[in-house]
Amino acid sequence: MPSAPHKRQPQRRVLEELLAASGPALVEPTPLDPAPLDPAPAPAPAAGRAAPVAPPPAATSRLSIHLPPAVLDRARDTVYHLPGFTLSGLVAAALTRELDRLEQQRGEPFPARGGPLRTGRPIR
């Protein structure tokens, strides 16, 4: 017996709920089209600040993280209901938004690492 079709939730409400903890503005999904052939030049850095070095849009790195199952399920549900959105795109948008918020709160970008990150379980 075929199952009943599921009812899709409005796109914006699901994404807003997921990103509500990050702030009031909504992050729109990035189109999955390939990068333009001639990207626009990056804006000049503010006086006294070095321009952040960003990899080209096509370059990615792999990261394995542990998330609470409820958070991961919400993220997967959100991506399922948003055409053109990927789990990686959602994570990148949310992480970028949080990093921007932390840098704004600090008043400047964090300096580059002086060494490797600490690994293992934190000592309490």
KEKE-3310 file (N, C-alpha, C; in steps of 0.2 Angstrom, whole numbers, plus 5000, padded with zeros to 4 digits):
npx = (5004:5004:5011:5004:5007:5018:5016:5022:5031:5031:5045:5053:5049:5054:5068:5070:5067:5077:5089:5086:5093:5105:5102:5091:5090:5088:5096:5099:5098:5112:5114:5117:5124:5138:5153:5155:5164:5172:5175:5170:5181:5188:5182:5192:5202:5198:5207:5222:5218:5221:5216:5205:5210:5202:5197:5195:5178:5175:5184:5185:5185:5186:5177:5175:5162:5154:5137:5122:5109:5096:5098:5105:5095:5085:5092:5094:5080:5077:5085:5080:5067:5070:5072:5087:5096:5109:5116:5129:5130:5120:5126:5138:5133:5127:5138:5147:5139:5138:5152:5154:5146:5153:5165:5161:5156:5168:5175:5185:5193:5198:5215:5226:5229:5242:5247:5244:5226:5220:5217:5207:5197:5190:5197:5190)
npy = (4994:5011:5025:5039:5055:5067:5082:5097:5110:5128:5136:5146:5147:5136:5137:5149:5145:5136:5144:5154:5156:5162:5175:5189:5190:5182:5169:5167:5153:5147:5148:5133:5134:5134:5143:5160:5164:5176:5181:5195:5207:5206:5217:5231:5230:5237:5251:5247:5234:5217:5209:5195:5179:5170:5154:5149:5148:5135:5127:5115:5108:5094:5090:5082:5081:5080:5080:5084:5072:5077:5090:5087:5080:5090:5098:5090:5088:5101:5104:5094:5099:5111:5116:5115:5117:5112:5100:5103:5117:5123:5121:5128:5141:5144:5143:5153:5164:5164:5165:5178:5185:5183:5189:5202:5205:5205:5215:5214:5204:5187:5183:5174:5156:5151:5138:5120:5115:5110:5093:5079:5075:5088:5094:5094)
npz = (5000:4995:5003:5011:5003:5010:5019:5014:5022:5024:5016:5021:5035:5041:5039:5045:5059:5061:5060:5070:5082:5078:5075:5069:5055:5039:5031:5014:5003:4994:4977:4967:4955:4944:4948:4942:4927:4927:4942:4952:4959:4975:4989:4994:5009:5025:5033:5041:5043:5038:5023:5023:5019:5007:5002:4984:4978:4974:4980:4994:5010:5020:5035:5050:5062:5078:5082:5091:5090:5088:5083:5071:5064:5063:5054:5043:5040:5036:5025:5016:5014:5007:4991:4981:4992:5002:5014:5018:5013:5021:5034:5031:5029:5041:5050:5045:5048:5062:5065:5060:5068:5081:5078:5076:5089:5096:5089:5080:5068:5073:5077:5066:5069:5080:5081:5080:5083:5099:5103:5107:5121:5131:5146:5162)
capx = (5000:5008:5010:5002:5012:5019:5014:5028:5031:5033:5052:5056:5048:5058:5075:5071:5067:5084:5094:5084:5098:5110:5100:5085:5090:5087:5101:5096:5102:5117:5113:5121:5126:5145:5155:5156:5171:5176:5172:5171:5186:5186:5183:5198:5201:5198:5213:5224:5216:5223:5211:5205:5212:5197:5198:5190:5172:5175:5188:5182:5189:5182:5177:5170:5160:5149:5132:5117:5105:5091:5101:5106:5089:5082:5096:5092:5073:5077:5088:5075:5061:5072:5076:5093:5100:5113:5118:5135:5128:5117:5132:5143:5130:5126:5145:5149:5135:5141:5159:5154:5143:5158:5170:5158:5156:5175:5177:5190:5193:5202:5221:5228:5232:5249:5249:5238:5221:5220:5213:5205:5191:5192:5198:5186)
capy = (5000:5017:5029:5046:5060:5071:5089:5102:5116:5133:5136:5152:5146:5130:5139:5154:5142:5133:5149:5159:5157:5166:5182:5190:5190:5176:5168:5164:5147:5149:5144:5128:5135:5135:5150:5164:5164:5181:5184:5202:5208:5207:5224:5232:5229:5243:5253:5243:5227:5213:5206:5188:5175:5165:5149:5149:5145:5128:5123:5113:5104:5089:5091:5077:5084:5076:5084:5080:5069:5081:5095:5084:5078:5096:5101:5086:5089:5108:5103:5090:5104:5117:5114:5118:5118:5106:5100:5107:5124:5125:5122:5134:5148:5145:5144:5159:5169:5164:5168:5185:5188:5183:5194:5209:5206:5206:5221:5213:5196:5183:5182:5167:5151:5150:5131:5116:5115:5105:5088:5075:5077:5094:5092:5099)
capz = (5000:4995:5009:5009:5002:5016:5018:5014:5026:5020:5016:5025:5042:5043:5039:5051:5065:5062:5061:5074:5087:5076:5074:5066:5047:5036:5026:5008:5000:4989:4971:4965:4949:4945:4949:4936:4924:4929:4948:4954:4963:4982:4991:4998:5016:5029:5035:5047:5043:5032:5019:5024:5013:5007:4996:4979:4980:4972:4985:5000:5015:5024:5042:5054:5069:5082:5083:5095:5085:5087:5079:5064:5061:5061:5048:5037:5038:5033:5018:5013:5012:5003:4985:4980:4998:5004:5021:5018:5012:5027:5039:5030:5030:5049:5053:5043:5051:5069:5065:5059:5075:5086:5076:5077:5096:5098:5086:5075:5066:5077:5073:5064:5074:5081:5081:5079:5088:5104:5101:5112:5126:5136:5153:5166)
cpx = (5004:5006:5008:5007:5012:5018:5020:5027:5033:5041:5055:5055:5052:5066:5075:5071:5074:5089:5092:5089:5103:5108:5094:5085:5090:5093:5098:5100:5106:5115:5118:5124:5134:5147:5156:5163:5175:5173:5174:5177:5184:5186:5189:5197:5201:5205:5215:5222:5218:5217:5211:5206:5206:5199:5193:5184:5171:5179:5184:5186:5184:5183:5172:5169:5155:5143:5126:5112:5099:5092:5102:5100:5085:5085:5094:5085:5073:5079:5083:5069:5063:5076:5082:5098:5103:5114:5124:5134:5125:5122:5136:5140:5129:5133:5147:5145:5137:5148:5159:5151:5149:5164:5167:5158:5163:5178:5182:5190:5198:5209:5222:5230:5239:5251:5243:5233:5222:5215:5211:5199:5194:5192:5194:5188)
cpy = (5006:5021:5036:5051:5065:5078:5093:5108:5122:5134:5140:5150:5141:5133:5145:5151:5139:5138:5155:5161:5162:5173:5183:5189:5183:5175:5164:5158:5150:5145:5139:5128:5136:5142:5153:5163:5170:5184:5191:5202:5209:5215:5225:5232:5236:5244:5249:5236:5223:5210:5198:5184:5170:5160:5151:5146:5137:5123:5121:5109:5100:5090:5086:5080:5079:5082:5080:5078:5073:5087:5093:5082:5084:5099:5097:5087:5096:5107:5099:5094:5110:5115:5118:5119:5112:5106:5104:5115:5127:5126:5127:5140:5149:5146:5151:5165:5169:5167:5175:5188:5188:5188:5201:5210:5208:5213:5220:5206:5193:5183:5175:5162:5152:5143:5127:5117:5109:5099:5084:5078:5083:5091:5097:5099)
cpz = (5000:5001:5006:5008:5008:5014:5019:5018:5022:5021:5021:5033:5045:5044:5045:5058:5066:5064:5066:5080:5085:5075:5070:5058:5045:5031:5020:5006:4994:4983:4970:4959:4949:4945:4942:4933:4927:4936:4949:4959:4970:4984:4995:5005:5020:5031:5041:5047:5037:5029:5021:5018:5013:5001:4991:4981:4979:4977:4992:5004:5019:5031:5045:5060:5072:5083:5087:5089:5083:5082:5071:5061:5059:5054:5042:5035:5034:5026:5014:5010:5008:4997:4984:4986:4999:5011:5022:5017:5018:5033:5038:5031:5038:5052:5052:5047:5059:5070:5064:5065:5080:5084:5077:5085:5099:5095:5081:5073:5071:5073:5071:5069:5074:5081:5080:5085:5093:5102:5108:5116:5130:5143:5157:5173)
residu = (MET:PRO:SER:ALA:PRO:HIS:LYS:ARG:GLN:PRO:GLN:ARG:ARG:VAL:LEU:GLU:GLU:LEU:LEU:ALA:ALA:SER:GLY:PRO:ALA:LEU:VAL:GLU:PRO:THR:PRO:LEU:ASP:PRO:ALA:PRO:LEU:ASP:PRO:ALA:PRO:ALA:PRO:ALA:PRO:ALA:ALA:GLY:ARG:ALA:ALA:PRO:VAL:ALA:PRO:PRO:PRO:ALA:ALA:THR:SER:ARG:LEU:SER:ILE:HIS:LEU:PRO:PRO:ALA:VAL:LEU:ASP:ARG:ALA:ARG:ASP:THR:VAL:TYR:HIS:LEU:PRO:GLY:PHE:THR:LEU:SER:GLY:LEU:VAL:ALA:ALA:ALA:LEU:THR:ARG:GLU:LEU:ASP:ARG:LEU:GLU:GLN:GLN:ARG:GLY:GLU:PRO:PHE:PRO:ALA:ARG:GLY:GLY:PRO:LEU:ARG:THR:GLY:ARG:PRO:ILE:ARG)
# end
